[in-house]
Amino acid sequence: MVNHVTLRDTRDEGGSRHLSATLKEDGTLVIEGQDIGPGVEGVLGSGLIEYEWVWTVHPSAVRTLKLALACDDGLLAALQDLFSGDAAAALQSFLDDNGIVYERWSRVGE
């Protein structure tokens, strides 16, 4: 069983962008992202070139997420199908629009 997928891993003139999802043994989904480079500075402001975040979806909310994605066992495959590459930017809106409860952590750096 695959328990980890990479949704985005790009490098260009704007920097690097990485997003992955991991399904833990207890059913918790952990989505981790990191953007580094001038693209971050363009969004967050001068001198800020790193943004990283973690969204933790606990098992009770994972059930709701599976319903929203219309999937049973293939949660990571469904996330990869819908939110890979440029489509990864829509993941947070999807979670919010479908009432998926998740814990948020983030950090901005220079």
C-alpha positions in Angstrom: 0.0 0.0 0.0 1.4 3.4 -1.0 1.3 5.8 2.0 3.0 8.8 0.4 2.6 10.7 -2.8 4.3 13.8 -4.3 1.7 16.2 -5.6 4.2 18.9 -6.8 7.9 19.1 -7.2 9.0 21.9 -9.5 11.9 24.2 -10.0 12.0 27.3 -12.3 13.0 30.9 -12.2 10.5 31.5 -9.4 12.3 29.0 -7.2 11.2 25.5 -6.0 7.8 24.3 -4.9 7.1 21.0 -3.2 3.8 19.5 -1.9 3.3 15.9 -0.7 0.7 13.9 1.2 1.3 11.1 3.6 -1.3 8.7 5.1 -0.2 7.6 8.5 -1.0 4.1 10.0 -3.6 5.6 12.3 -5.5 7.1 9.4 -4.2 10.7 9.7 -3.4 12.5 6.5 -0.5 14.9 6.6 0.0 17.4 3.7 3.4 19.2 3.7 4.5 21.9 1.4 7.5 24.2 0.9 8.1 27.0 -1.5 11.5 28.6 -1.7 12.8 31.5 -3.9 11.8 34.8 -5.5 8.3 33.6 -6.2 7.6 33.6 -2.5 9.0 37.1 -2.2 6.6 38.2 -4.9 3.6 37.0 -2.9 4.7 37.5 0.7 6.9 40.6 0.5 10.5 41.8 0.2 13.1 39.5 1.9 10.7 36.6 2.5 11.9 33.8 0.3 10.7 30.6 2.1 7.2 29.4 3.1 6.5 26.0 4.5 3.4 24.5 5.9 1.7 21.4 7.2 -2.0 20.6 7.2 -3.0 17.6 9.4 -6.3 16.0 8.7 -7.4 13.7 11.5 -9.1 10.3 10.8 -12.7 11.6 11.4 -12.1 14.4 8.8 -10.4 12.0 6.4 -13.7 10.1 6.2 -15.3 13.4 5.1 -12.5 14.0 2.6 -13.0 10.6 1.1 -16.7 11.4 0.6 -15.9 14.7 -1.0 -13.4 13.0 -3.4 -15.8 10.1 -4.0 -13.2 7.5 -3.1 -12.9 4.7 -0.6 -9.5 3.2 -0.2 -7.6 5.1 -2.8 -7.3 8.5 -1.0 -3.7 9.3 -2.0 -4.4 8.2 -5.6 -7.4 10.5 -5.7 -5.4 13.4 -4.3 -2.7 12.7 -6.9 -5.2 12.5 -9.7 -6.9 15.8 -8.8 -4.2 17.9 -7.3 -0.9 17.2 -9.0 1.3 19.8 -10.6 -0.3 23.2 -11.2 -3.6 21.8 -9.8 -1.9 21.5 -6.4 -2.7 25.1 -5.8 -6.4 24.3 -5.6 -6.1 21.7 -2.8 -6.6 24.2 0.1 -9.7 25.7 -1.5 -11.1 22.2 -2.0 -10.5 21.3 1.6 -12.1 24.6 2.8 -15.0 24.5 0.3 -15.9 20.9 1.4 -15.7 21.6 5.1 -12.7 19.4 5.7 -11.4 20.2 9.2 -7.6 20.3 9.4 -4.9 21.7 11.7 -2.6 24.3 10.1 1.0 25.1 10.8 3.2 27.4 8.7 6.4 29.3 8.8 7.8 32.2 6.7 11.5 32.7 6.4 14.2 35.0 5.0 
